[in-house]
Structures are given as C-alpha cells and as structure tokens.
Amino acid sequence: MNDVIDTDVLIIGAGPVGLALALDLARRGVPSVVVDDTAVDTGVLPAKAGLLNERTMEICRQWGVADEVRAAGAPADYPRDTVYCTALVGGELIGRSQVPPISALPRDLSPETTAKCPQFIFDPILERAALETGLVDLRRPHRLVAYREQDGSVTAEVADMSATGRRTETISAAYLVGCDGAASTVRRQAGIPFDGGTLDYSISVITEIESLEDHHPFGRAERFMFIDERGTWCNVTSMDYQKYWRFTFLGYPEKPALDEFDAEAAVAAAVGSSDLPLRILGAVPWRRSESAARTYHQGRVFLAGDAAHTTSPTGGHGLNTGIGDAATLGWILAGLVDGWAGPEAAEAYTAERRPVALRNSGISSVHYRNWVDGVDFRGATAPGAAGKRERERIGRDLADVLSSQWSSQGVSLGYRYEDSGLIVDDGSVAPPDDPSSYTPTAKPGHRAPHVVLKDGRSTLDLFGAGFTLLSFGERDEHDEDVALLQAAAMERGLPLKVEHIDEPDARSVYERQLVLVRPDGMVAWRDDLVGGATVAAQVVDTARGAGSPTHA
C-alpha cells in the first residue's frame, strides 16, 4: 500500500491560476501539493494568454514578482494599436484604433499598469516564486484519477505518468482545488453543472517573424484584424512585441480537424503573400465558450480559473479573472486551515467570484460579436472610390464599437463584492459599473483605492499579510475604537494589523475614519466609529465568515 502524502491544500493544475494559488497560500504559511499532467513546460505552444491587467499586476506586486514580470515581459514602449485591413501585403487599410504604449499609461488609479507578459514567460515566474517558498510540492507529470471527501479531509488518488507501468499515489488534504481547465476532472467528479456553452471554434497558428513591420506598410501595431464582407475572419496578435505572433482563424461552427487545415495557406491568405519570412511553430484548435460553474465550492472542494468559468479571449479577461480567483480563495483557504475563518467564508467565494466571471465573460463575448458582425461590413473589399468610402466607414464603426476593449480599466479594477456575506454594507451609493472607466471608491465590497502616501508607498502596499485596519487622523485619535477591533480580532485569531495614516488627502478618498481591508485588498467595513464591543465583534465575525452580515 502506498504511503499517504499529507498536505493542507491539494491543487490540481499547474497553469497560472494553480501556481498563483500555491504562491498565495505559501506566502500565508500554508503548504500545498500541486499536481499537473504535463511533463515539462510547453513553451509558446499551445497559444495562451499574454495580457496582465492592472489588478493582476497589483496582486503580483503583493507577491513580490511584479518587477520580474515587467522586466521579463514585452517592451513597454511598443505601440498597442489595432489595425483593421484586408491583408498585410497588398491589402487595403480599413482603419486603426490607436492605443497608448504601456510606458505612457498613467498611474493615478493604480501603482501598476497593464503588462504584456506572455504566459510562456509568466508561468515560469510564478512557478519559481512558488517553489522558492519551500512550501509548494509540484508533482508532474501526475494526473488526478479520483477523489473522495470523508472525515474532514479529501483523499485523492493520483497517477504518476512518468513511472513505468501504473503507479499511483494517495494524497490527503484538508481542501482540494480544481485549477484544471475547462474540462476539469475535479468539477466533473464533483457533479457541478457548467452553465453556458460554445460560441464557436478557432484555430491559432503560432509563428516566428523577425521585424514584421518591415514587411508591410501599416507600421508597428499589437494586432491586425483581417476583414472582408463577412466580417473579421482572422487576426494576428503579437505575443511578446518581438518575434512571436499568433494568427487566429475565427468562426468554425464545429471543432476543425487539423489534418484538414493548411496552416501555410491560411497564413499566406491573411498576410497577402507567401513570401513573408516566417516560421510556423504549430497550430492549435480550440473552443471559444462562455460558461460558468453553478457553484465554485462544494464541501471541501473548490474551483478556480477555467475550471470555474470560461471566457472568450477578446479583451484578455480570462487569465486575469482566474488570478483574481486565486487572490480571493488564497486568504479564505488560509483562514479555514488556520481556524479563524468561519463556514460562510467558503460560501462567499462563489457569491463574490461568480458574478465577476459572468460580468467579464459577458463583456468579452460582446467584444467578440463586435469583431465578427458588430458593424455593416459590406463594401470592405469593393474597388474604387466607393470601396474607399465604405472601408473608412467600417474603420470608424469598428473603432467605436471596440473602444471599450482597448480601454477596460473598469473591468480590471471596478468589480464589486457587495452581495457577499463577508461585507458590512454602509449604505453608501456605488459608482456606475462602467467597463471602460474606473471610479475609485472605498465603499465596502470594492477594491481599496490607491493613494500615494507621503513616504512614497501606495496604500495598496499596506495590504496582504492579513486584515488591515486603516485609522485616519492623529495616531491616538481613535485608540478606543481601534482597541475594540483589535481585541475582537485577537480573541478569534484573526490576523489584523493597524496602519495609522495622518494624511487628509488619503482620508478624503476613503471617506471614513476607520476602514477594515481584507487580505485581498477589498474593503470589508468602514465607519467613523465602532460603537462598542458588540459591534466590533459583529464586524470581525462578518468579515471572517462566522456571523450574519451587519448593516451599519
């Protein structure tokens, strides 16, 4: 009989979400075993995500890897424009959406900006950081066979794919998390329905092209969308702003067979020439879908990333939504393992993260539909002056309907957990949920706003290890209220630190004298005073998932 491997958390899947969760847990002192069925890193194939939004970079900042991600990622001064055309070589220009390079983005709403870091660079950074903690046991190639939940734990049978013959290991964990993709074994074995469905299928062709801008007249851009009267039928996107480009052929109603797909001919049709000096590295068919698990939590089993939700990649929100899952689930699991989180914390994970996924995937699907049939594409390839006028019209219309895709700070920073059982609502009015723009607010259930303090730090740098109580004003101004919350937290084992901020500008942004911020940077409660030990206990119990929500 195999020896049983014991751990606090077993994570199935070593993609970016699984690695991110393992890293977050390790930074909270919680060990994990991560199981993945791939033998080695797959490099630039298959085609994967590459855009890290502001919130993901803020989380990377909390983990201590943001500088490495920026340094290893794509050049920050590369133009992020999207060009609409009929072909690269000998094609007609239809229009252009101009998007500032990352180096020109403001930092007034966040200490971080979007970063271009392809997943074949991002994943190894997360893996190295996780392994360096000494609390992450990464096992590959290993595959989950089955699991069962009993006696306050989850026992999993895992097959070692590298062994000669069939060898299995038994892993016992307090909690199991499926980060194993859209076809999640964990989700299927849990019997959790996956609501939604397929939009269509695509084929991505990964190519290596040196100095693409030297071979066409449209200059540097992040993306080129190829259009005819049917709409957008292909796009080519830079993966690293250097030499790797991904051609994506759109709109297959059924999963295409690769043996019937001529990648060279397809790329040549998009380029407009077969003479471009490029190297095809491979082709990958994939399903474009919009789905969400009906619940992200069942007993001691949780889902995160694509196992919990799938999103059209238009807008780049899929990976970033998954990293947000990890940041929220990490502190909840740490609280459950350490004993200070209550049972409602597990329930709140679905209540908080599922609406975000539905919102983000819905926005992404709208973007995709706008790509393929969002405007009247008639006349896209017509000759003469009439064709020129139609192309100019199409270009203007596309730039208009797709503007929110190229500017989506509201998606990145503006999500909210107001319906969560871990939030104490203060009755204030939330700003509009606008995908394109973000209005900072410290209303409970929202991301704690970024303010630059006198010492140069961001307020976001104060959060992460545990709960943080911001006390605005002179240091001893709220001693009695602070002491009440500290006592309630200490009695329950809730990790809490106090930050005194005597800066009127920061106080004006947070709008209250006392603000309780969760480990994931979300505001749990705020007020100008506590109002006694009973209220302090209610606030702490609500925030940790051990009491009914309190409405101030």
N, C-alpha and C positions, 0 to 999 in steps of 0.2 A: 504494500500500500504506500502511495506517495505521502511524503511529509506535507503537512498543511502550511502554506505560507500565509502569515497573518499581516494585515495592514489596516490602516484606518479607512482609506478610500481606494477602491479599485476603479480605474478609469479605462474604458475600452475605446481605443482610438488615439493615435499619436499624431493627429493633424494639429493645426494651430489651436483649436479650441481645447483639445485634450491636453496638449502641452501647456497652454496658458493656465488651465485649471490646476494642473500639477504644480506649476510655478507659484500660483497664488496661494495654494494650500501650504506649500513648503515655506513661503515667507511668513506664514502664520504658525509655523511649527508643526504642521500636520503632514505626516508621511503618506505616500501613495505608491501604488504599483500601477504602471501604465502598460497596457497590452496593445500591440499593433500587429497586424498580419502581414505587413510589408517587411522584407528582409533588410533593405537599405533605402536611403533617401533616393527618390526617383528623379531628382534634378528638375529640369524645366518641363518635363512631361510627368503627368498629364497637365494640360492647361489649367491654371488655378488663379486665385485672386492676387491682386497686387497693390490695391489702394487701401491705405490705412487712414481712417478719418481722424479728426481732432480728438474725439473721445477715446479711440483706441490708443492714440499716442499719449494721451493723459494717463491711461492705465499703464502703458509701457513705462512712462515716467515714474509712476508709483512702484513699478517692479525694478526700476533701475536699469532698464535696457533701451530707453528712448534714444540716447546719444548714439549707441551702437547701431540701432535701426536706421537712423538718419544717415550715419556715416557709410553704412554698407549698402544703402538703397540707391535709388536713381538720383542723378544730378538735380539739385533743387532749382536751377535756373533754366531748365528745359521748358519751352512753351507747351501749355496743356490744351492747345486749340483742338477743335474738331473740324475737319474739312469734309464737306459734302461734295461729291464729284461722281462722274460716271466711270472713270478709271484713272489710275495714276499716270500712265504713259499714254499720251494722245487723247486723254479724256477731257471732258468739259467740266469746268468749275461750276458748282451749283451754289455754294455759299460757305460761310465759315463762322463758327462760334468761337470767339476769342476768350480765352480763359487765362488769367494771370499765372505765371510760374509760381511754384511753391515759395520761392525766395521772396516774392512780392506780396505774399499773403499777410494780412495784419494779425497781430497777437493781442488785440484788445479784449476779446471774449474768451481766450484760452491762452495758456502759456505755450501751447503746442499748435502746430499747423498740420494739415494733411501731409502724409509722406507717401512717396511711391517706393514701395519695397516689395518686390515680387515674392510670392510665397516660397519659392525655392531658396530665397535668402532669409526670409522672416522665420520660417520653421526651424532651421538650424540654430538661429539666435535664441529662440525660446528653449529649444532642447538643451543647448549648452548651459543656459542660465538655470534651468530646472535641475540638471544633473549636478551642477556645481554646489547646489544647496546640500547635497548629501542625503536628502530626504525623498528622492524620487528614484524608484527602481523601474527602469524602462526595459521591457522584455519584448523583443521582436526577433524573428517572426513568430508570434504567438496569436492564436485565434480563440475567441470565446466559443465554447461548444454549448454550454448550458449553464444556468444558474438557478439557485433556489434560495428563497428567503425563509429563515426559521430561527427561532430562539434569539432574536435580537441581532441577527447578522445576516449577511449574504454570502453564500458559498458558491464559488464559480469553478467549473471545470474548464481548463484552458489547454489547448493542444499546442505543443511545441512543434512548429512546422519545420524546424531545421534538423530535427532528430531523425535518424534512420528508423523507419517503422513508425508506429503511432505511439507517442509518449505524451501523457497528459500530466498536468499539474493541478493541484487544488489550492485555490486562493480564498481565504476567508477575510471578509472586510466588514466594517461597520456599515459602509454605504457603497453602492455601485453607481457609476455614472456612465451612461452611453454617450460617447462622443464619436460614434462610429458611422456617421454619414446618413444620407437619405434612405439607404436600405438597411438601416440599423437593426442588427440582430437583437440588441437589448430591447428596443421598442417593440419589435415583433414578438419576442418571447414574453414581454410584459402584457401583450394584448392591447396596447394603447392604440386607438384609431388615429389615422393620419389623414386629417381632413384636407380637402383641396384636390389638386390634380395637375395634369400635364398641360403646359401651354403649347409646346411643340418640341422638336428636336433640332439640334445643331451639330455641326462638325467643326472642330477647331484644328487648324493646321499650324504647328509651331515652326517658325522659320528663323534662320540666322542671316541677317542682312547688315553689312557694314555701310554706314553713311547712306541710309535710304534717301535722304533729302537731295543727294547728288544725282538721283536718277529720275526725278520728276520736277515739275515747275511750281509746286504748291508750297515749298518751304517746309520747315520743321513743324510738326504737329504731333500730338499724342495719339490721335485717332483719325482714320479716314473711313468715311462711310460711303459705300458704293451703291448708287441709286439708278433705277430705271423706272419705267411706267408702273411697274408692280409695287414699287417702294424700295426700301433698303433690303438688299439681298445678301450683302456681305459687309463686314467691316474688318479693318486691320488696326490693331492697337499695339502700341509699344509696351512691352513688358518691363523694360528696365531703362528706357530712354537712351539706350546704347545700341545693342545689336540684336536683341531678341524681339520678334514681332509675332503676334498671334492673329492669323486670319480666321474669322468665324463666319461660316456659311449658314444662313438662317432659314427657318421656315419649313423644315421637313415634318410632315404630319405624322410619320411613323419613324421609328428608330432606323437610321440608314445603315446599310451594310458597307463596311469599309472596303470589302473586296470589290464592290461595285463603284467605288468613288476614286476618281483620278485626281489626286491632290495636285499634281503638277499642272494639269489642265485647268483646274479650278482657280489656282493661284494666278496663273497666267491670264485668265479671263478678268480677274479683279485688277491685276496690275495693268493690263492692256498690252502686255508684251511677254514673250517667253525668254527674253534676253537679259532680264534683270539678274545680276549675280547674287543669287540667294541659295541657301541650303535648307532643304526641308528636313526637319528633325523628327517629325512624326505627325500623325493625325489621330484625333480622339473624338468619337461621337459622344454626345451627352444629352441628357434630358433637361429641358427648361421647365421648371414647375413652380407652383405657388401652393405650398402645403404647410400645415402646422399640426403637431400632435395635439390631441384634445386635452391632454394634461401633460405637464413636464415632470410629474412626480407621482410615484405610486409606492407606498410603503417606504422602503429604504433604497429605492431605485429612482434615479433622476436622469433626465435627458438634457443635452446641450448641443448647440450648433446645429448642423444639418440633420442630426438625428431628431431634433425638436421642430425644425422649420426649414423649408427650402424657399429660395428667393431667386428670381431672375437676376443675373449679374449686372443688368443695366443700372448703373448708379454705384455699384461696388458696395452694396449694403450687407451682403450675406455674411462674409467673414467678420465684418465689424459688429454685426448683431450677435454673432457667436462669441466674440471676445467679451461683449457686454454680458452675455450669459455667464461666462466664467467668472467675471468680476463680482457679479451678484451671488452666484452659487458658492464661490470660494468662502466668503465670510460666513454664509449660512451654515455650510458644512463644518467649518471650523468651530462655530458655536455649538452645533449639535455634538460634535466629537468631544469638545471640552466641557460640555454640560451646561453652559449658560444660556443657550438658545432654547426657546420653547417649541412645542409642536407646530404652532401657527407659522413659524419661520419657514418650515418646509412647504406648507400650503401656499405661502405668499410668493414663493418662487414662480409658480405658474401665473398667479394673479399679476405679478409685475412684468415678467418677461414675455409672456404670450402676446399681450396686446402690442408690445413693441414690435415683435416679429410680424404680426398681422399688418400693422401700420407700414413697416418698412417694405415688406414683400408686396403689399398693395401698390405702394408708390413705385416700386421697381417695375411691376407689371404694366402700370400706366406708361412709364418711360418706354418699355419695350413696344407696346402697341403704337406709341407715337413714332417709334423708329420705322415700323413696317407699314403702318397705314394711318398715321396721325394727320397727314395732310393730303391734299389732292396732288398726286404725283404725275398726272397727265402732262405730257409735253416735256418730260425730263430729258429725252434724247431727241427731241424734234430739231430739225435743221433750221438754219437761217435766223433772222431777227426774231421771229415768233418764238422759236425754241429758246433763244437767249432770254426773252422776257419771261417765259414760263420757268426757266431754271432760276432766274433771280427771285421770282415769286416763291418757288419751292424753298429756296435757301432762306428767305426771310421767315417763312412759315415754320420751317424746321428749327431755326434759331430761337423762335418764340416759344414753341411748344416744348422744346428740350432745355430751356434756360434753367429750370429747376434741377435738372440732372447735373448740370455743371456747377451749380451753386446750391449745396444741400446742407448747410450748416444747421438748419433746423432739424433735419433728420439725425444728424450726429449728436447734437447737444440738447435738443428740445424734448426728448421723450420724458414721460412722467409716470410716476407710480401712485397717483392719487387714490386709486381704489384698493391699494394694498392694506392688509390688516396690520402692517408694521408701521404705518404712518399716522401721526396725530394731526389731523387737519386743523388749520387755524381760521378757516372761514374766508380767507382772502381769495381774490379772483386771479386765476391763472392767465397769463398772456396767451394769445392765439397760438395754436399748434400749426405753424407755417413751415412746410418742408424746406423752403428756400432760405429763411432767415430765423435767427435765434434771438429771443429777448431774455436776458438773464433774469432770474427770479430765485429767491430763497424760500419760496413757498414750500411747505413740506410736501415731499413726493417728487421734488425736482432736484436736478444737479446743483450742488452748492456752487455759487458763482465764483469766477476767477477775479481776484483783486490783487494788484501788486502792492505788497506791503512796503513799509519804509526801509526794511532791511534787504529788499530786492527779491524776497521769496514771493511765490504765489500762495494765496490761501489754499490752493489745491495741494500744496506741498505739506500742509499740516495734517492731511487725512491719510488713512490707510491701515495703520497697525491695529487699531481698534476703533471704538467710537470716540469722537472728538466733540467736546463742548466748547464752543466759542463764546467767550464772555467779553462783550464790548464795553468800553469805558475804562475808568481808572481801576487799577488792579484789585482794590478792596471794595469796589462799589457794589458788587453782587455776591459777597462772600457767603452770606447766609443761604441764598438760593443755590449757589454752586455746591455748597456743602451738602445740601439736601439731596441733590442729584448724585453726588459722589458717594454718599452713604448708601443710597438705594442701589447704585451700580455695584459697589463693593459687596453688599450683602448677597447679591445674586451672582457674583463672579463675573459680571460684565466688564470687559476691558474698556476703560474710559480714561482719557487724558483731558486736561483743561488747557486751553490756549487763551490768554488774556490779550486783547487787541484794543489798545487805546488810540484808535485812528478813526476820526469821524467819517472819512471817505468810505472806508470798509463798512462801518456801521450803517451808512446810508444805503448801501447796496443790500445788506442783509436785513435791514428794516426792523430788527428786534434786538433787544439787549442780550438775549441768550438764544443760541442756536445749537441744536444737537445734530451732528453729522455722522452718518453711518460709515463703516469701513470702506464702502464702495463709493463714497463721495456724494451720496444722496441725503438731502435734509430729511430728518425723521420728525423733528419737532422744533418749534421756536415760540418765544414769548418774551415779554419784558420782565416777568417774574414767574416763580414756580407756584406759589400759593399753598405751601405746606408739604409735609412729608407724604401724605396720602397721594397727592397729585404727582409728586416726584416718583413714587413707586409705580403709579399708573403709567407715567411716561416711559420709564425704563422697561416695564413689563410689556408694553405695547411694542416698543422698538425691538425687543428681543424675541417677540412672538410668543409671549406667555400670558397675554391678557387681552381683553376686548379693546378695540380702538377707543381712545379717549378724544373727545371733541372739545377743544378749548372754547 
